[in-house]
Amino acid sequence: MGAAPEVMHATDFEYRHQTLLHLLVVGLGVSTYFLSPDDIVWALVRHHSNSAFLEQVAFGVGTLVLLGCAVLETWARAYPQPVILLLSRLLFALVVGLLVPLSGTIILIVGEALLVFRLFVRGQEAASVDRSRPHGSAVPRWGEAFRQAVSKWGLAATMILFTLTLKDTVAEIGASISLVVWLALNFSRLIQSPDSC
């Protein structure tokens, strides 16, 4: 089987700066709040008599998925598993898509899916070239894994509180704290080696 066309796999820039590109996609999705203040879930349920309950159900499911993302990302970073990490990022985009307007949901899902697909194709090509690396023999790096995944754990805690209260300020403050903590723990590595965060 021949190599995938150049247009299908990530460039060196995309590979080296995948974390920054991920943050850019999330930032663009969240910025759509400036165009519309209603998230996609509220837009769908606001005219229903049980709108608050339906919101809590939707965000409750999102919370469970986000907890799964945090577990997957931590595990994928402890035992370097790029494919699992990419899956975690895609699921994360789906959950954050619940918290933004429809246009933001589309930006998140399409943008992240495109980035993940291109990185996956590149990873598959690299794996087919180098089959000599041992698998499963590395010592897990749990401390580093939790440091890199701290934003997902913070956002999962935020989603729990938001689901219970349905207060936007809870989501905004929790997300901001999660991002600041992640940046504080990962900034130096982000600058030195962007693809390691």
N, C-alpha and C positions, 0 to 999 in steps of 0.2 A: 504494500500500500504506500503510495507516495506521500510526501509531506503536504500538510494543509496549505492552501494558498496564503500568501503573505498577509492579505487583508483580514484573515480569520484569527491570527494569533497576535498577542500583545507585543508592542514594540518594547525595546529596552527601557525607554522612558516610562511606559506604563508599568512595566515590571518593577523598576526601581522605586517608583513613586506611587505604588498602588494604594497605600494608606492615605496619602494626600488626595488622590483621585476619589477614593471612597468617601472621604470627608467632604470633598467638593460636591459630589452627587447628593449627599445627605443635606448639605447646606443649601443647595439649590432647591431641593424638595421642601425643606422647612421654610425657605424664604417666600414661598407662595402664600404664606399667611398674610403678606402685605397686600395681596390681591383679593383674598377672601378669608374672613376670620373663622369660617366653619370647617371643621375637619370632615372627612368623608363619611365617618360613622354618623356624626350628628346630622349631616345633610340627608342621610338615608332614613333616620329614625325620628327626626324632630316632630313630624306630624302624627306620629303614632301615640296612642294613649299610654302605652307603657314605655315611653322613650328612654327614661332613665334606666330601667331594667335591661332593655335591649342594648344600651350603651355598655352597661356593666358586663353583659354576656360577651359582647364583641371584644371589649378590652381585656376581659378575663382570659379569653382564648389567646389574645395577643400576648398577655403576660406569660402564659404557659409556654408559648413559642419562644418568647424572649429569654425565659429561664433556660430553655433548651439550647438557645444560641450561646448563652454564657457558658454552659457546660461544654458544648461542642467546641467553642473557640478556645477555652482553657485547655481542654484535652488535646486539641489539634496543635496547640503551641507547646505543650509539654512534651509530646511525642511528635515532632514536626510532621504534620499531615496536611499538606497544601489543599488537597481536594476537600477535606472536611472543613477547613477554614473558609474556603470559597462558598461552600454550602451554607455555613453559618452566616456569612455576609449577605447572601441572597435572602435567607429567612429573616434576617434583621431588617432588610429593606422592606419586606412585606409588612412587618410589625410597625415600623415607623410610618409606613404608608397609611396606617389606620389613624394616625394622629395629625395628618395634614390634609389640606383640601384636595379635591380630585386631581387637579393639575399637578400638585406635588406628589401624589401617589403614582401618577404616570411617570413623572421624572425619576422618582426613586426606583421603581420596578424596571423600567426600560433601561435607565442608565446603569444600574447595578447589574442587571442581567447581561448587558452587553460587555461590561468590564469583566465580570466573572467568566463569561464564556470565552473571551479572548485570553484571559489568564489561564483558564483550564486547558485550552488548545495548546498554548505555549508549554504548559507543564507536562502535558502528555507527550509532546514532541521531545522534551528534554529527557523524560523517563525512558522513551524508546531508544534514545542515543546512549544513555548511561544505565545499564542494568547491573553494574558491578557494586553499587552501594548496598550495604547490608540493611535490611529492614527490621525494625523492632529491636535492634540491639542497643540503641542509644539510651542513656540514663535520662529519665524524664526530668525536665526543668520546671518544676511546679511553681517555684517562686517567681521566675521570669514569666511563666505562663499567666499567673494571676495578675502580675503587674501589667502585662499587655492587654489582658481581657477585663481590667477593672472597670472600664466604662460600661461594658455590657452588664456586669453585676450591679453597678450603680443604677443603670437604666431599668434593670429588672425590678430592683427595689422601688424605684420611682413609679413604675407601671403598677405595682401592687397598690401603692398609696393612691395613685390616680384612679385606679379602678374602683377603689372603695369610696373615694370622695367625689370623683368626677369634677375636680376643680383644676382649671387650666394652670393656675399659678403653681400648683403642686408639680405638674409635669414640667413647667418651664424652669422652676428653681432646681428640681431634681436633675433634669437633663444638664443644666448649666454646671451644677456641682460635679456631676459625673465627668463632663468634658474637662473641667479645670483640673480635677484630680488626675485624670488620664494624662493630660498634657504635662502636669508637674512630674509625674512618674516616668514619662516616656519622651520628653522634649529633646534631651540630649541625644538619644538614640534615633529619634525621628530626623534630626538634622544630620547626624553622621551616617546613618544607614536607613533610609526611609522604608525599605521593604521589610525591615525586621520588626516593625511595630504593628 
